[in-house]
Amino acid sequence: MSTRAVANDFDQISPEYDATRLPLEPATLDGIVRALRDRGVQRVLEVGVGTGRIARPLEERGFEVTGLDGSLGMMAHARGKGVRRLVRGSAYRLPFRDQAFDATLFVHVLHTLDDPPSALSEADRVGREGAFALVHPGTGSDPAPRGGEREEGRRAFYRALAREGFPPPDRQGGPGVRERLILNIIPPNDVITLSDREVTEPLSQALGMFERRANRHTLNVPPATLERAVASARVELGDRAVTFRRIEALARWSRHSRTGRG
Ligand SMILES: C[S@@+](CC[C@H](N)C(=O)[O-])C[C@H]1O[C@@H](n2cnc3c(N)ncnc32)[C@H](O)[C@@H]1O
């Protein structure tokens, strides 16, 4: 899928994006700030800056952040929050010279890319300390390739949508599943753990984003069909909840420096 096509999807999602995604935990932000400062990072390029949910708080903490995104719709929200340096572009061809920034950062972006290795290599090129990404590595006790019970909310929705005649997308796994695949295929130089805790979530939580048409795979589904599929999944899931270990970490890929310091 071209950057333009992805951008077009995110343009449509942008009005509902912030309301349908969990906010970044303060501890996660603190961890990112610490890891970047430890490496003397001041100038950051956030690739896939979206609505500025991370760029803005990083600016408030003294970083000089440039945000790049293919979607003007998403960046309009970032601008509305006060993010000033915004560039429209592709993650695969960054319009910057080698090592133009101290570091590049991806937050909730890698799983949306068709070709994460190319984007990471390009981000490494323009970041002196390499490319960083917020990731959610699995644990030894949670090796389920399709995300185990945590993905059941999403899967119930796709089953309901299939019953309505809309086949599920090729990639049914959520962001976490795809992220783990990426970490296996392109092992980072370092993985800095930011937080590790037990979390309980209702399985129906996954439905909010589908309901509000804030997911790329449902953009072409007629509203009445979408409503029926969500209602059916909601009945199936009831008030079931899942408890799991959520690990958040900052992965770093760098060809310039191979030594881990985190
Ligand atoms: C899931 S959003 C994450 C936004 C933000 N980082 C956050 O965590 O809130 C992914 C963003 O990456 C952008 N994106 C996806 N593929 C891209 C590409 N190839 N080039 C540039 N931006 C891209 C999308 O437009 C979207 O704004």
The ligand as an ORCA input file, in Angstrom:
! r2SCAN-3c Opt
* xyz 0 1
  C      -1.319      4.639     14.213
  S      -0.834      6.274     13.764
  C       0.282      6.744     15.092
  C       0.367      8.229     15.300
  C       1.197      8.680     16.513
  N       2.582      8.299     16.405
  C       0.575      8.138     17.780
  O       1.123      7.209     18.400
  O      -0.468      8.652     18.164
  C       0.267      5.959     12.418
  C       0.693      7.215     11.677
  O       1.730      6.876     10.754
  C       1.485      7.514      9.517
  N       2.078      6.688      8.451
  C       1.804      5.390      8.158
  N       2.550      4.979      7.123
  C       3.302      6.029      6.740
  C       4.280      6.221      5.731
  N       4.637      5.235      4.913
  N       4.882      7.432      5.632
  C       4.534      8.447      6.475
  N       3.617      8.326      7.447
  C       3.004      7.132      7.583
  C      -0.037      7.578      9.421
  O      -0.464      8.600      8.528
  C      -0.423      7.841     10.870
  O      -0.504      9.213     11.164
*
